Amino acid sequence: MTIKLYGFWRSIASFRVRVALRLKGIEFEEISIDILSGKQFEPGYDAINPAHALPALVHDGNLLIQSLPIMEYLDQLYPGHPLLPAGAKDRAYVRALALVTVADTHPLTVPRVRNYLAKTFNAGQDAVHDWAGHWISEGFETYERLLTQRPPAPFAAGASPGLADICIAGHIASADLFKFKTSAFPAVAALGARCFAIPAFASSHPFAKPGAPKQA
Amino acid sequence: MTIKLYGFWRSIASFRVRVALRLKGIEFEEISIDILSGKQFEPGYDAINPAHALPALVHDGNLLIQSLPIMEYLDQLYPGHPLLPAGAKDRAYVRALALVTVADTHPLTVPRVRNYLAKTFNAGQDAVHDWAGHWISEGFETYERLLTQRPPAPFAAGASPGLADICIAGHIASADLFKFKTSAFPAVAALGARCFAIPAFASSHPFAKPGAPKQA
């Protein structure tokens, strides 16, 4: 049984699932759906994910969508290298950190929103870039406050990287795509450096994927 | 020990937690933070939630933020009237339904985004209203496709209302705030009618809260 991940090189939600799979040492095959050219709306993929978004995962005949539920699913079925702590309070903390980007920031910067801004408000390329930068920066500010309140030790929930670290690393990868720096956010930057020193993270970064543009 | 919920009458994320608490029969006290006048940024609330968002919950000395992690926390500690099914596949389905609004739609329509649109793109009241309507409608379309693919029986995950139903009902409540109709989405509308026939949902609707404007 091969696990199939429908993803795309610059999809940050796909990045999250790639890291989760690799931290757990689960083999998978990735199928690229080019969301920049609208392949997520075509009939073939519509049948896989009626929400027209990435990622989707096929595991043991089950078709799963949305990065967080997929990671929780993998964590329940593959308990090696847990992504979530056991206690209710710590689980809530990790999930809340995840949602700062998964809910409150990242959805504001995805292609469908950037395209709609351009169309509806006649926003040029720079204005759309600034829009993304504003929300990415808001996410960093929130993370910096939260990580200062409860410093990583050395990862968000303790000794090993998990769900929160994956999502924060994804936020950093998103900033990389737009060429925004993390230097104003030292707690976030330090956590990110710790994450991207790990092969599961580094090999999943958008710029490490086939199809990514060459970086200067 | 009194559970404290920091919420606001028109906060849809607060609505979700109110319903979860009431479905489980958990007593709580709600403290209103007026997010329309910026109370979430003031020092008192900043100390509670550095993410400057609603809701926050204080339970047994634990301070929790973000509606989904709070509902998962309550579900782990108060197993009566479970909000999530037991199996990994069904849990993933329920969480994915939740995130269609929690991640992909609702964050695009909250006050901070509407305010930023107005400021940055000089968007007038009608344009901001149309923006919200566009994303709320996208959410309904996705829900309609998903609920047609796997019809509620009679709730999203089976016999009793849970996490997915709460989030879909919140999406409908959000549409109510903007005066958008659900009639074009029959599967969603039928599920919503089933939910709002239940006192835990009806009594938690924004229009049922103190502070809400009188409805015509």
Chai-1 contact restraints between the chains, C-beta under 6 A:
chainA,res_idxA,chainB,res_idxB,connection_type,confidence,min_distance_angstrom,max_distance_angstrom,comment,restraint_id
A,P50,B,R145,contact,1.0,0.0,6.0,A-B,restraint_1
A,P50,B,L146,contact,1.0,0.0,6.0,A-B,restraint_2
A,A51,B,T142,contact,1.0,0.0,6.0,A-B,restraint_3
A,N62,B,K89,contact,1.0,0.0,6.0,A-B,restraint_4
A,L64,B,A92,contact,1.0,0.0,6.0,A-B,restraint_5
A,I65,B,A96,contact,1.0,0.0,6.0,A-B,restraint_6
A,Q66,B,A96,contact,1.0,0.0,6.0,A-B,restraint_7
A,Q66,B,L99,contact,1.0,0.0,6.0,A-B,restraint_8
A,P69,B,A92,contact,1.0,0.0,6.0,A-B,restraint_9
A,P69,B,R95,contact,1.0,0.0,6.0,A-B,restraint_10
A,P69,B,A96,contact,1.0,0.0,6.0,A-B,restraint_11
A,Y73,B,A88,contact,1.0,0.0,6.0,A-B,restraint_12
A,Y73,B,A92,contact,1.0,0.0,6.0,A-B,restraint_13
A,Q76,B,A88,contact,1.0,0.0,6.0,A-B,restraint_14
A,L77,B,A88,contact,1.0,0.0,6.0,A-B,restraint_15
A,A88,B,Y73,contact,1.0,0.0,6.0,A-B,restraint_16
A,A88,B,Q76,contact,1.0,0.0,6.0,A-B,restraint_17
A,A88,B,L77,contact,1.0,0.0,6.0,A-B,restraint_18
A,K89,B,N62,contact,1.0,0.0,6.0,A-B,restraint_19
A,A92,B,L64,contact,1.0,0.0,6.0,A-B,restraint_20
A,A92,B,P69,contact,1.0,0.0,6.0,A-B,restraint_21
A,A92,B,Y73,contact,1.0,0.0,6.0,A-B,restraint_22
A,R95,B,P69,contact,1.0,0.0,6.0,A-B,restraint_23
A,A96,B,I65,contact,1.0,0.0,6.0,A-B,restraint_24
A,A96,B,Q66,contact,1.0,0.0,6.0,A-B,restraint_25
A,A96,B,P69,contact,1.0,0.0,6.0,A-B,restraint_26
A,L99,B,Q66,contact,1.0,0.0,6.0,A-B,restraint_27
A,V102,B,A103,contact,1.0,0.0,6.0,A-B,restraint_28
A,A103,B,V102,contact,1.0,0.0,6.0,A-B,restraint_29
A,A103,B,A103,contact,1.0,0.0,6.0,A-B,restraint_30
A,A103,B,P107,contact,1.0,0.0,6.0,A-B,restraint_31
A,D104,B,P107,contact,1.0,0.0,6.0,A-B,restraint_32
A,P107,B,A103,contact,1.0,0.0,6.0,A-B,restraint_33
A,P107,B,D104,contact,1.0,0.0,6.0,A-B,restraint_34
A,P107,B,P107,contact,1.0,0.0,6.0,A-B,restraint_35
A,F121,B,F121,contact,1.0,0.0,6.0,A-B,restraint_36
A,T142,B,A51,contact,1.0,0.0,6.0,A-B,restraint_37
A,R145,B,P50,contact,1.0,0.0,6.0,A-B,restraint_38
A,L146,B,P50,contact,1.0,0.0,6.0,A-B,restraint_39
